Amino acid sequence: MRTDEGQIAVIQKMADILDLIAGQDEVNVSRISQHLGIPRTTVHRILQTLATCNVLTPEYRPGPRVIGWAHHAFEKMELREAGAPVLEHLVQLFQETASIFVRVGASRICIERLEGMGLLPHRIKIGESVPLHAGSAGRILLAWLDPSEQTRLWQESVNLFGPIGTGRSPNWQGIRRDGWTISLGERDQILSSISAPIFGTSGEVVGALSVSGPRERLSDARMHAIAPELQAGAETIHQRMNGLPIANIT
């Protein structure tokens, strides 16, 4: 007879597999098995079960049930609702793209985004899973974690998406001191970004608020002009989520 611990372990394996394949263009059973340390037969059985339940498609991509869950979650997500006016404000101020990211396992996901006024298209879509170890938003989502957790998630993200950027460990203390950080052409050589943390009720980072655009427009001086507005916007989102009085965004 299966124990409660055994049932929980199976659910955890399912969750780990879903986290892993969410960021992959092609599902490889052997790679999943090697990465998670789960026997290939177990991985295959779990994938087949998820496909049978319409959680995954027969090709092991997110299926109808996952899409339905995600749509409902996005519609109800308070972080998304609280952030929408702030994104509008940032785009009006700087004419660059503004986004909100959250961490899911060893990746980050864009949950809300408002495109800037420029003609340069961005390559991140709402709901897309992207590396946690590359980009300013990823560093923000890691910077306030315990050092051992930072190291583990950083390495898992590298294993999942491959090495990107310099590969050097960021100055976590400096990021926490400044309250913001930048990225210069890491995921895309022509794009840069600046991000600040959105804090929850217990002081934990629940999201990253970002402004991104072409490197040629986001100079060092402009980044420093954006930073205080970004931090103020993140604080406004925090206050909105917690029902605190806030000043009008002007």
Summary of the structure (lengths in Angstrom):
residues: 250
radius of gyration: 19.1
end to end distance: 62.2
largest distance: 64.6
contacts: 759
relative contact order: 0.12
helix: 49%
strand: 18%
